[in-house]
Amino acid sequence: MDTVKKQEAPILVRTMNNLYTYFSNDFLGGPKVLKFAWVINFQKVSTFFFVALLMMIYDNYSPAAWVYMALHGSYGFCWLLKHFTFPDSGWEKKITFGGAVMSFLFVLGPYWLFPYLLISNVLGADHQAPSNAMLMFCISLHTLGVVIMMVSDCQKYYILKYRGGLIENGMFKYIRHPNYLGEIMLYASYALMVDHWIPWAILAWIWSGIFFINMLMKESSLSRYSNWKAYKGRTAMLFPLNILTRPGSLKVNNNI
């Protein structure tokens, strides 16, 4: 595939990416003996048992608690399955012990505040549990999010393994970062169940300070392909609202 000179990401984006890389990979220096994947996999898989522990400690076996454990807990096992079948090479890099601690404290660990707020009595007796309709919506949103994330990561892994180049079809036909869209959807389902501003504040930090920066850095890298400009012009970064306004996008097949 033909390549051209890539477009550098804005300096603010590069600076934030460098800061995140330092704190998550190199903080405090020293030997790099831990794989980033080990830290992530530990938090993901432990979530199921952490939520179960919260339920036992606070004697909370409500439908909301069970549903939350099923959703967030099963996502950890889905992530582990993904790691062993089509791993992300970016998580295979070695990091320092300081980087592992910082990643857990400021990115991965805060996710555990979600079930704590939901299952403990810290929000008070007046805090409303999610309704059945909300539980249904969260289960649906979570299911779609996991599928979108898993399928897009699988497509990316095998295309880059056997062909390489810019991916313009499948899950990437209308949006450029479907894997991030899937993760946003599934984590939003957890925040919706908790129904408090703290989970949304945590997600705002992660989505803007990490996800968005990663997407912009990825687009800077992909801009080296000659067909990048055309692909970017006909797709959306995250939400495929552009297909609704595109001429001919809602054609009806009268032969059905």
C-alpha positions as CSV (number, residue, x, y, z in Angstrom):
1,M,0.0,0.0,0.0
2,D,1.4,3.4,-1.0
3,T,2.4,5.7,1.8
4,V,2.9,9.5,2.1
5,K,4.3,11.7,4.8
6,K,2.2,11.3,7.9
7,Q,0.4,14.2,9.6
8,E,1.7,14.9,13.1
9,A,-0.8,15.0,15.9
10,P,-1.2,18.4,17.6
11,I,1.6,19.1,20.1
12,L,-0.8,19.0,23.1
13,V,-1.9,15.6,22.1
14,R,1.7,14.4,21.7
15,T,2.6,15.9,25.1
16,M,-0.3,14.2,26.8
17,N,0.5,10.9,25.1
18,N,4.1,11.2,26.3
19,L,3.1,11.9,29.8
20,Y,0.7,8.9,29.9
21,T,3.4,6.7,28.4
22,Y,5.9,7.8,31.1
23,F,3.5,7.3,34.0
24,S,2.1,4.0,32.8
25,N,5.3,2.5,31.4
26,D,8.4,4.1,32.9
27,F,7.4,5.7,36.2
28,L,10.2,5.7,38.8
29,G,12.5,3.8,36.4
30,G,14.1,0.5,37.2
31,P,13.9,-2.9,35.5
32,K,11.0,-3.6,33.2
33,V,10.0,-7.1,34.1
34,L,6.2,-6.8,34.1
35,K,4.1,-7.0,30.9
36,F,1.4,-4.4,30.7
37,A,-1.0,-7.2,29.8
38,W,-0.5,-8.9,33.2
39,V,-1.6,-5.8,35.0
40,I,-4.6,-5.3,32.8
41,N,-5.6,-8.9,32.9
42,F,-5.4,-9.1,36.6
43,Q,-7.7,-6.2,37.1
44,K,-10.2,-7.4,34.5
45,V,-10.5,-11.0,35.8
46,S,-10.4,-10.0,39.5
47,T,-13.4,-7.8,39.0
48,F,-15.8,-10.7,39.1
49,F,-14.4,-11.8,42.5
50,F,-14.2,-8.2,43.8
51,V,-17.9,-7.7,43.1
52,A,-18.7,-11.0,44.8
53,L,-16.7,-10.0,47.8
54,L,-18.6,-6.6,48.0
55,M,-21.9,-8.5,47.9
56,M,-20.8,-10.7,50.8
57,I,-19.4,-7.8,52.9
58,Y,-22.4,-5.6,52.5
59,D,-24.9,-8.5,52.4
60,N,-26.4,-7.1,49.2
61,Y,-27.8,-9.7,46.9
62,S,-30.2,-7.5,45.1
63,P,-31.0,-8.0,41.4
64,A,-28.9,-4.9,40.6
65,A,-25.8,-6.4,42.3
66,W,-26.2,-9.8,40.6
67,V,-26.7,-8.1,37.2
68,Y,-23.6,-5.9,37.7
69,M,-21.5,-8.9,38.6
70,A,-22.7,-10.7,35.6
71,L,-21.9,-7.8,33.3
72,H,-18.7,-6.4,34.6
73,G,-17.4,-9.8,35.7
74,S,-18.1,-11.5,32.4
75,Y,-16.4,-8.7,30.6
76,G,-13.2,-9.5,32.4
77,F,-13.4,-13.1,31.2
78,C,-14.2,-11.9,27.6
79,W,-11.1,-9.7,27.8
80,L,-9.0,-12.7,28.9
81,L,-10.4,-14.8,26.0
82,K,-9.5,-12.0,23.6
83,H,-6.0,-11.8,25.0
84,F,-5.3,-15.4,24.4
85,T,-6.9,-15.6,20.9
86,F,-6.1,-12.3,19.3
87,P,-3.9,-10.3,21.7
88,D,-3.1,-6.6,21.3
89,S,0.7,-6.2,20.7
90,G,0.6,-2.9,22.5
91,W,-0.1,-4.7,25.8
92,E,2.9,-7.0,25.4
93,K,5.4,-4.3,26.2
94,K,7.3,-4.5,29.5
95,I,6.8,-1.8,32.1
96,T,8.3,-0.8,35.5
97,F,6.8,-1.6,38.8
98,G,6.1,2.1,39.3
99,G,4.2,2.1,35.9
100,A,2.1,-0.9,37.0
101,V,1.1,0.8,40.2
102,M,0.3,4.1,38.5
103,S,-1.8,2.3,35.8
104,F,-3.8,0.5,38.5
105,L,-4.3,3.5,40.8
106,F,-5.3,6.0,38.2
107,V,-6.8,4.0,35.3
108,L,-7.8,0.5,36.2
109,G,-8.5,0.7,39.9
110,P,-11.1,3.5,39.7
111,Y,-13.4,1.2,37.8
112,W,-13.9,-0.7,41.0
113,L,-15.5,2.3,42.6
114,F,-18.5,1.6,40.3
115,P,-19.6,-1.6,42.1
116,Y,-18.6,-0.2,45.5
117,L,-21.0,2.7,45.0
118,L,-23.8,0.4,43.8
119,I,-23.5,-2.4,46.4
120,S,-22.4,-0.6,49.6
121,N,-24.7,1.7,51.5
122,V,-22.3,4.7,51.0
123,L,-24.8,6.6,48.8
124,G,-27.5,6.3,51.5
125,A,-30.8,4.6,51.8
126,D,-32.5,7.2,49.5
127,H,-30.4,6.3,46.5
128,Q,-32.6,4.5,44.0
129,A,-31.7,1.1,42.7
130,P,-31.9,0.8,38.9
131,S,-35.4,-0.1,37.6
132,N,-36.1,-3.2,35.6
133,A,-36.2,-1.1,32.5
134,M,-32.8,0.4,33.2
135,L,-31.4,-3.1,33.9
136,M,-32.7,-4.3,30.5
137,F,-31.2,-1.2,28.8
138,C,-27.8,-1.7,30.5
139,I,-27.7,-5.4,29.6
140,S,-28.5,-4.6,26.0
141,L,-26.0,-1.7,25.8
142,H,-23.3,-3.9,27.4
143,T,-23.9,-6.8,25.1
144,L,-23.7,-4.7,22.0
145,G,-20.6,-3.0,23.3
146,V,-18.8,-6.2,24.0
147,V,-19.6,-7.6,20.6
148,I,-18.5,-4.4,18.8
149,M,-15.2,-4.3,20.7
150,M,-14.4,-8.0,20.3
151,V,-15.3,-8.2,16.6
152,S,-13.4,-5.1,15.7
153,D,-10.3,-6.1,17.6
154,C,-10.5,-9.5,16.0
155,Q,-10.8,-8.0,12.5
156,K,-7.9,-5.7,13.2
157,Y,-5.7,-8.4,14.5
158,Y,-6.1,-10.8,11.6
159,I,-6.0,-8.2,8.8
160,L,-2.8,-6.7,10.2
161,K,-1.4,-10.2,10.7
162,Y,-2.0,-11.4,7.1
163,R,-2.3,-8.2,5.0
164,G,-1.5,-5.0,6.8
165,G,-2.4,-1.5,5.7
166,L,-5.5,0.6,6.2
167,I,-8.6,-1.2,7.3
168,E,-11.6,0.2,5.4
169,N,-14.3,-2.5,5.6
170,G,-16.2,-4.6,8.1
171,M,-16.5,-2.9,11.5
172,F,-14.3,-0.1,10.2
173,K,-16.5,0.8,7.2
174,Y,-18.4,3.7,8.8
175,I,-16.3,4.5,11.9
176,R,-12.6,4.6,12.4
177,H,-12.4,3.4,16.0
178,P,-15.2,0.8,16.6
179,N,-13.2,-0.9,19.3
180,Y,-13.2,2.3,21.4
181,L,-17.0,2.7,20.7
182,G,-17.6,-0.8,22.1
183,E,-15.6,0.0,25.2
184,I,-17.4,3.3,25.7
185,M,-20.8,1.5,25.4
186,L,-20.0,-1.2,27.9
187,Y,-18.5,1.1,30.5
188,A,-21.4,3.5,30.1
189,S,-23.7,0.6,31.1
190,Y,-21.9,0.3,34.4
191,A,-22.2,4.0,35.1
192,L,-25.9,4.0,34.2
193,M,-26.5,1.2,36.7
194,V,-24.8,3.2,39.5
195,D,-26.7,6.4,38.7
196,H,-24.2,8.7,40.3
197,W,-21.8,11.5,39.1
198,I,-18.6,9.8,40.3
199,P,-18.6,7.0,37.6
200,W,-19.2,9.5,34.9
201,A,-16.4,11.7,36.2
202,I,-14.0,8.7,36.0
203,L,-15.2,7.8,32.5
204,A,-14.8,11.5,31.4
205,W,-11.2,11.4,32.5
206,I,-10.4,8.1,30.8
207,W,-12.4,8.8,27.6
208,S,-10.9,12.2,27.1
209,G,-7.4,11.8,28.7
210,I,-6.7,8.3,27.3
211,F,-9.2,7.1,24.7
212,F,-9.4,10.3,22.7
213,I,-5.6,10.9,22.8
214,N,-5.0,7.3,21.6
215,M,-7.5,7.8,18.8
216,L,-5.8,11.0,17.6
217,M,-2.3,9.4,17.8
218,K,-3.6,6.4,15.9
219,E,-5.0,8.7,13.2
220,S,-1.7,10.5,13.0
221,S,0.0,7.1,12.3
222,L,-2.6,6.0,9.7
223,S,-2.3,9.3,7.8
224,R,0.8,7.9,6.2
225,Y,-1.4,5.8,3.9
226,S,-2.2,7.5,0.6
227,N,-5.9,6.5,0.8
228,W,-6.3,7.9,4.4
229,K,-7.7,11.2,3.4
230,A,-10.5,9.7,1.3
231,Y,-11.3,7.1,4.1
232,K,-11.4,9.8,6.8
233,G,-13.6,12.0,4.6
234,R,-16.3,9.3,4.3
235,T,-16.2,8.0,7.9
236,A,-16.8,9.2,11.5
237,M,-14.3,9.0,14.2
238,L,-16.6,7.3,16.7
239,F,-20.3,7.6,16.1
240,P,-21.6,6.7,12.7
241,L,-24.1,9.6,12.4
242,N,-22.7,10.6,9.1
243,I,-24.3,7.6,7.3
244,L,-27.8,9.0,8.1
245,T,-27.2,12.2,6.2
246,R,-25.3,10.7,3.3
247,P,-27.2,10.6,0.0
248,G,-28.5,7.2,-0.8
249,S,-27.6,5.7,2.6
250,L,-31.1,4.7,3.4
251,K,-32.0,3.0,0.1
252,V,-34.8,0.5,0.3
253,N,-34.5,-2.8,-1.5
254,N,-37.9,-3.4,-3.2
255,N,-36.9,-6.9,-4.2
256,I,-37.4,-8.3,-0.7
